[in-house]
Amino acid sequence: MITEWISGHVFKLVHRKNLVYNCCWEDPRLDRVALNLRPTDSIAMITSAGCNALDYALDGPEQIHAVDVNFRQNALLELKLAAIRALQFDDFFDIFGRGRSSKFRYIYQTALRSQLGQVSRDYWDQRTNYFTGQGRWSSFYYRGTSGLFARALKTYLGRKPNVREALDQMFAASTVQEQSQVYFAIRGAVWSRLVRWLLGRDSALAMLGVPRPQRLHLERNYPGGIVKFIEDCIETVFTKLLLKDNYFWRLYVYGEYSPTCCPEYLKVDNFYELKDGPVEAIRTYTSTMTQFLRIHDEPISRLVLLDHMDWLNTPTRRPLLEAEWQAIVDRAADGTRIIWRSAGIDGRFVDSLMLETDGCRRKLSELLSYQTELASQLHVQDRVHTYGSFCIADLVA
């Protein structure tokens, strides 16, 4: 259909030519519990913005393979790795915590550039202005397509002083009860007709990395569709989860982290721990997960698939999804654990995939042992809270 064709081309235009994610939008505090990482583990994960690869490194796995089809996402992680190796904490926090440093061009030329691979070097050579804080984009976290959305949000909130003041109160609140009272007082002002209309558009959602299949799934399966789903998710964040340590939403509202509300890799003790060696476990690969697993010649014991399988859950892309899981099964170590998220209320849509194993065709559901109780316990604690489901599964013989 023409609408699907247009939507697909808008999504490709946004994603093929841009840095999309300037921060990870999955809660690593949950992931680290779900993964139960061991010193012998080899992780294959989707890079996104690289934040969570650094969080996982703090648990000391043997290898972390960060894989992404968008070389710009790997370039961002490589810049973070170079900065951890070369800088002291204050400069590092200015760049990746505040999202800006007046010294960035000098730091890049003298300390970071030489550590980057050629592709990443070429990319950042043209974009040092992303971190200088100059011009209309005062923070790196207003860059990229998700950053453009955050900047639009800041502009919108700036025109509603009462909403901005209320947000300040909620992020300073010491209890969820205080947050709830403030949120419900301003809910009508936040959820205007214009906001609801924008959140129903594929073009707006593409900036946040939400493809059309995810939107259509929620339109069909969630009462009230995707706009009501987003409203309910945000209401949960602001009325049931304490915001004081919710660095995901703080970043969207303020465009920067604070020293007390930030990812683990941006905390001073963890920064120096990473500098002492764990970052050397991280490698980046620009490819699909399937391609990586086919060329990698060692077993993988942990996989972090984010929500990208939603993108493949269409009749025309289903073979790609099946090929990816075949590669996972072929490359898996004994007791491999896999985690993923979905916009859907049930992320087990992969169960019906047919795979070759031990010389016969079997449904994927026969090869997975789901840790349903653990996933449910963790999912309700998710500080991001924009996914419909969280899956933890072990591969079984």
C-alpha positions as CSV (number, residue, x, y, z in Angstrom):
1,M,0.0,0.0,0.0
2,I,1.1,3.6,-0.7
3,T,1.1,4.5,3.0
4,E,3.3,1.6,4.0
5,W,5.7,2.4,1.1
6,I,5.9,6.1,2.2
7,S,6.4,5.1,5.9
8,G,9.1,2.6,5.0
9,H,11.0,5.2,3.0
10,V,10.7,7.8,5.7
11,F,12.1,5.4,8.2
12,K,15.0,4.4,5.9
13,L,15.8,8.0,5.2
14,V,16.0,8.8,8.9
15,H,18.0,5.7,9.8
16,R,20.4,5.3,6.9
17,K,21.9,8.8,6.9
18,N,21.8,9.8,10.6
19,L,23.1,9.0,14.0
20,V,19.8,7.9,15.5
21,Y,20.4,7.1,19.1
22,N,22.6,9.5,21.2
23,C,21.8,7.4,24.3
24,C,20.6,3.9,25.0
25,W,16.9,3.5,25.7
26,E,17.1,0.2,27.6
27,D,17.6,-0.1,31.3
28,P,20.9,-1.8,31.9
29,R,20.2,-2.2,35.6
30,L,17.6,-4.8,34.6
31,D,19.8,-6.3,31.9
32,R,22.7,-7.0,34.3
33,V,20.3,-8.9,36.6
34,A,18.8,-10.8,33.7
35,L,22.1,-11.6,32.1
36,N,23.8,-12.8,35.3
37,L,27.2,-12.1,33.7
38,R,30.2,-14.3,34.4
39,P,34.0,-13.7,33.7
40,T,33.8,-16.3,31.0
41,D,30.9,-14.8,29.1
42,S,31.1,-13.6,25.5
43,I,28.3,-11.1,24.8
44,A,26.9,-10.2,21.4
45,M,24.7,-7.1,21.5
46,I,23.3,-4.3,19.4
47,T,25.5,-1.2,19.9
48,S,22.8,1.5,19.9
49,A,24.7,4.4,21.6
50,G,27.1,2.2,23.5
51,C,26.1,3.2,27.0
52,N,25.0,-0.3,27.9
53,A,28.1,-2.0,26.6
54,L,30.0,0.1,29.1
55,D,27.6,-0.8,31.9
56,Y,28.0,-4.5,31.1
57,A,31.8,-4.1,31.0
58,L,31.7,-3.3,34.7
59,D,30.6,-6.9,35.4
60,G,33.8,-8.1,33.8
61,P,32.7,-10.5,31.0
62,E,35.5,-11.8,28.8
63,Q,34.2,-10.3,25.6
64,I,31.6,-7.7,24.5
65,H,30.9,-7.6,20.7
66,A,28.9,-4.5,19.9
67,V,27.1,-5.0,16.5
68,D,25.2,-2.4,14.6
69,V,24.2,-1.9,10.9
70,N,24.6,1.9,11.4
71,F,28.3,2.7,11.5
72,R,27.5,6.0,13.2
73,Q,26.4,4.2,16.3
74,N,29.7,2.3,16.4
75,A,31.5,5.6,15.9
76,L,29.9,7.0,19.0
77,L,30.9,4.0,21.1
78,E,34.4,4.1,19.8
79,L,34.6,7.8,20.7
80,K,33.5,6.9,24.3
81,L,36.1,4.2,24.5
82,A,38.8,6.5,23.3
83,A,37.7,9.1,25.8
84,I,37.8,6.6,28.7
85,R,41.3,5.6,27.8
86,A,42.7,9.1,27.2
87,L,40.9,11.5,29.5
88,Q,40.4,12.3,33.2
89,F,37.0,12.2,34.6
90,D,36.0,15.9,34.6
91,D,36.6,16.3,30.8
92,F,34.9,13.0,30.2
93,F,31.8,14.0,32.1
94,D,31.7,17.4,30.4
95,I,31.6,15.6,27.0
96,F,29.2,12.7,27.7
97,G,27.5,13.8,30.9
98,R,26.8,17.5,30.2
99,G,26.9,16.9,26.4
100,R,29.3,19.8,25.8
101,S,32.8,21.0,26.4
102,S,34.3,24.3,25.2
103,K,37.6,22.3,24.9
104,F,36.2,19.5,22.7
105,R,37.9,20.4,19.5
106,Y,41.3,20.5,21.2
107,I,40.7,17.3,23.1
108,Y,39.5,15.6,20.0
109,Q,42.6,16.5,17.9
110,T,45.2,15.9,20.6
111,A,43.8,12.9,22.6
112,L,40.9,11.1,20.8
113,R,41.3,11.2,17.0
114,S,44.4,9.0,16.8
115,Q,42.7,6.2,18.7
116,L,39.7,5.9,16.3
117,G,39.4,3.6,13.3
118,Q,39.3,5.3,9.9
119,V,35.6,5.2,9.5
120,S,34.9,6.7,12.9
121,R,37.7,9.3,12.4
122,D,36.2,10.4,9.1
123,Y,32.8,10.7,10.8
124,W,33.9,12.8,13.8
125,D,36.3,14.9,11.8
126,Q,33.2,16.5,10.3
127,R,31.2,16.7,13.5
128,T,33.3,18.1,16.3
129,N,30.6,20.8,16.7
130,Y,28.3,18.2,18.1
131,F,30.1,18.5,21.5
132,T,31.2,22.2,21.6
133,G,27.9,23.5,23.0
134,Q,27.8,26.3,20.5
135,G,24.9,27.5,18.4
136,R,21.3,26.4,18.8
137,W,22.3,22.9,19.9
138,S,23.6,23.4,23.3
139,S,24.1,19.7,24.0
140,F,25.2,16.6,22.1
141,Y,22.0,15.1,23.4
142,Y,20.0,17.4,21.0
143,R,21.9,15.8,18.1
144,G,20.9,12.8,16.1
145,T,17.3,12.1,15.2
146,S,16.3,11.1,18.8
147,G,18.0,14.3,19.9
148,L,16.0,16.3,17.4
149,F,12.9,14.9,19.1
150,A,14.3,15.9,22.5
151,R,15.0,19.4,21.3
152,A,11.4,19.7,20.0
153,L,10.2,18.5,23.4
154,K,12.3,21.1,25.2
155,T,10.9,23.9,22.9
156,Y,7.4,22.7,23.5
157,L,7.9,22.6,27.3
158,G,9.5,26.0,27.2
159,R,6.3,27.5,26.0
160,K,4.5,26.1,29.0
161,P,6.2,27.5,32.1
162,N,3.8,25.8,34.5
163,V,4.7,22.4,33.0
164,R,8.5,23.1,33.1
165,E,8.2,24.1,36.8
166,A,6.1,21.0,37.5
167,L,8.8,18.8,35.9
168,D,11.5,20.4,38.1
169,Q,9.3,19.5,41.1
170,M,8.9,15.9,40.0
171,F,12.6,15.3,39.4
172,A,13.4,16.8,42.8
173,A,10.6,14.8,44.6
174,S,11.6,12.2,47.2
175,T,8.5,10.0,46.8
176,V,6.4,8.8,44.0
177,Q,3.3,10.2,45.9
178,E,4.7,13.7,45.4
179,Q,5.4,13.0,41.8
180,S,1.9,11.7,41.2
181,Q,0.2,14.8,42.7
182,V,2.2,17.1,40.4
183,Y,1.8,15.0,37.3
184,F,-2.0,14.7,37.5
185,A,-2.2,18.5,38.1
186,I,-0.5,19.1,34.7
187,R,-1.6,16.1,32.7
188,G,-4.2,18.0,30.7
189,A,-1.6,20.6,29.7
190,V,0.9,18.0,28.6
191,W,-1.4,15.8,26.5
192,S,-2.7,18.4,24.1
193,R,-4.5,17.5,20.9
194,L,-1.3,18.5,18.9
195,V,0.9,16.1,21.0
196,R,-1.5,13.2,20.5
197,W,-1.7,13.9,16.8
198,L,2.1,14.0,16.4
199,L,2.6,10.8,18.3
200,G,0.4,9.0,15.9
201,R,2.5,9.9,12.9
202,D,5.1,7.5,11.5
203,S,7.5,10.4,10.7
204,A,7.6,11.5,14.3
205,L,8.0,8.0,15.6
206,A,10.8,7.3,13.1
207,M,12.9,9.9,14.8
208,L,12.6,7.8,18.0
209,G,13.5,4.6,16.2
210,V,9.9,3.2,16.1
211,P,9.2,1.5,12.8
212,R,5.8,1.2,11.3
213,P,5.4,-2.5,12.2
214,Q,5.7,-1.6,15.9
215,R,3.1,1.1,15.6
216,L,0.7,-1.1,13.7
217,H,1.1,-3.9,16.3
218,L,0.1,-1.5,19.1
219,E,-2.8,0.0,17.0
220,R,-4.2,-3.5,16.6
221,N,-3.5,-4.9,20.1
222,Y,-3.4,-2.1,22.6
223,P,-6.8,-0.5,23.7
224,G,-6.5,3.1,22.4
225,G,-3.6,2.4,20.1
226,I,-0.1,3.6,20.2
227,V,-0.9,7.1,21.5
228,K,-2.7,5.6,24.5
229,F,0.1,3.2,25.0
230,I,2.7,6.0,25.1
231,E,0.5,8.0,27.5
232,D,0.1,5.1,29.8
233,C,3.8,4.4,29.7
234,I,4.8,7.9,30.6
235,E,2.1,8.1,33.3
236,T,3.7,5.0,34.9
237,V,7.1,6.6,34.8
238,F,6.0,9.8,36.4
239,T,3.5,8.3,39.0
240,K,4.9,4.9,39.9
241,L,8.7,5.0,39.5
242,L,11.0,7.4,41.4
243,L,12.4,9.9,39.1
244,K,15.5,10.9,41.2
245,D,17.6,8.2,39.5
246,N,15.8,8.0,36.2
247,Y,18.5,9.3,34.0
248,F,16.7,8.3,30.8
249,W,13.9,10.8,31.2
250,R,16.1,13.4,32.9
251,L,18.2,13.4,29.7
252,Y,15.1,14.0,27.5
253,V,13.7,16.8,29.7
254,Y,17.0,18.6,30.5
255,G,19.4,17.6,27.7
256,E,22.1,16.5,30.1
257,Y,22.8,14.2,33.0
258,S,23.7,15.2,36.5
259,P,26.4,13.7,38.6
260,T,23.8,11.9,40.8
261,C,21.5,10.9,37.9
262,C,23.4,9.3,35.1
263,P,24.5,6.0,33.6
264,E,26.9,3.9,35.7
265,Y,29.8,4.6,33.2
266,L,29.5,8.3,34.0
267,K,30.1,7.9,37.7
268,V,33.6,8.7,38.8
269,D,34.6,5.4,40.5
270,N,33.2,3.4,37.6
271,F,35.0,5.5,35.1
272,Y,38.3,4.7,36.6
273,E,37.4,1.1,37.0
274,L,36.6,1.0,33.2
275,K,39.9,2.8,32.5
276,D,41.8,0.1,34.4
277,G,40.9,-2.6,31.9
278,P,37.3,-3.7,31.3
279,V,36.9,-1.4,28.2
280,E,39.5,-3.6,26.4
281,A,36.8,-6.4,26.2
282,I,34.7,-4.3,23.9
283,R,34.9,-4.5,20.1
284,T,32.6,-3.0,17.5
285,Y,31.3,-4.5,14.2
286,T,29.3,-2.8,11.5
287,S,27.0,-5.5,10.2
288,T,23.7,-7.2,10.9
289,M,23.6,-9.6,13.9
290,T,23.2,-12.5,11.5
291,Q,26.3,-11.5,9.5
292,F,28.3,-11.1,12.7
293,L,27.3,-14.5,14.0
294,R,28.1,-16.2,10.8
295,I,31.6,-14.9,10.6
296,H,32.5,-15.1,14.3
297,D,34.3,-18.3,15.1
298,E,33.8,-18.6,18.8
299,P,30.7,-19.5,20.9
300,I,28.5,-16.7,22.2
301,S,27.0,-17.2,25.7
302,R,24.9,-14.0,26.0
303,L,22.9,-12.0,23.4
304,V,21.2,-8.6,23.8
305,L,18.8,-8.1,20.9
306,L,17.0,-4.9,22.1
307,D,13.7,-4.5,20.2
308,H,15.0,-4.9,16.6
309,M,13.1,-8.1,16.0
310,D,9.9,-6.1,15.9
311,W,11.3,-4.5,12.8
312,L,11.6,-7.9,11.2
313,N,8.2,-9.3,12.3
314,T,6.5,-8.8,8.9
315,P,5.6,-11.3,6.2
316,T,8.3,-10.0,3.9
317,R,11.0,-9.8,6.5
318,R,10.2,-13.0,8.4
319,P,12.9,-15.0,6.6
320,L,15.5,-12.5,7.9
321,L,14.2,-13.1,11.4
322,E,14.4,-16.9,10.9
323,A,18.0,-16.6,9.5
324,E,19.1,-14.5,12.6
325,W,17.8,-17.1,15.0
326,Q,19.4,-19.9,13.0
327,A,22.7,-18.0,13.3
328,I,22.1,-17.6,17.1
329,V,21.5,-21.3,17.6
330,D,24.5,-22.3,15.4
331,R,26.8,-20.0,17.3
332,A,25.5,-20.5,20.9
333,A,27.5,-21.8,23.7
334,D,26.0,-24.2,26.2
335,G,23.5,-22.4,28.4
336,T,23.3,-19.3,26.2
337,R,20.9,-16.7,27.6
338,I,19.2,-14.2,25.3
339,I,17.3,-11.1,26.2
340,W,15.1,-8.9,24.1
341,R,12.3,-6.3,24.3
342,S,9.2,-5.7,22.2
343,A,6.7,-3.0,21.7
344,G,4.1,-5.9,21.7
345,I,2.5,-7.0,24.9
346,D,3.9,-10.5,24.2
347,G,7.4,-10.7,22.9
348,R,7.2,-14.5,22.2
349,F,6.2,-14.0,18.5
350,V,9.5,-15.7,17.6
351,D,8.3,-19.1,19.0
352,S,6.8,-20.3,15.7
353,L,10.1,-19.8,13.7
354,M,11.3,-23.1,12.2
355,L,15.1,-23.9,12.6
356,E,17.5,-26.6,11.7
357,T,19.1,-28.3,14.7
358,D,20.5,-31.8,15.1
359,G,19.6,-32.7,11.6
360,C,15.8,-31.9,11.9
361,R,13.4,-29.0,11.7
362,R,12.1,-27.7,15.1
363,K,10.1,-24.8,16.3
364,L,12.1,-22.2,18.2
365,S,9.7,-22.6,21.1
366,E,11.1,-26.1,21.6
367,L,14.6,-24.7,22.0
368,L,13.9,-21.9,24.5
369,S,13.3,-22.0,28.2
370,Y,11.7,-18.7,29.2
371,Q,12.5,-17.1,32.5
372,T,9.0,-15.6,32.7
373,E,8.9,-14.8,36.4
374,L,12.2,-13.0,36.4
375,A,11.3,-11.1,33.3
376,S,8.0,-10.0,34.8
377,Q,9.6,-8.9,38.1
378,L,12.2,-6.8,36.2
379,H,9.8,-5.4,33.6
380,V,7.8,-3.5,36.1
381,Q,10.9,-1.8,37.4
382,D,12.0,-0.6,34.0
383,R,12.9,3.1,34.3
384,V,12.4,3.7,30.6
385,H,9.0,1.9,30.5
386,T,8.3,2.3,26.8
387,Y,8.3,-1.4,25.9
388,G,5.3,-3.7,26.0
389,S,7.3,-6.8,27.0
390,F,10.7,-8.0,28.2
391,C,11.9,-11.6,27.4
392,I,14.6,-13.6,29.0
393,A,15.2,-17.0,27.5
394,D,17.8,-19.8,27.8
395,L,18.7,-22.0,24.8
396,V,18.2,-25.7,25.8
397,A,19.4,-28.8,24.0
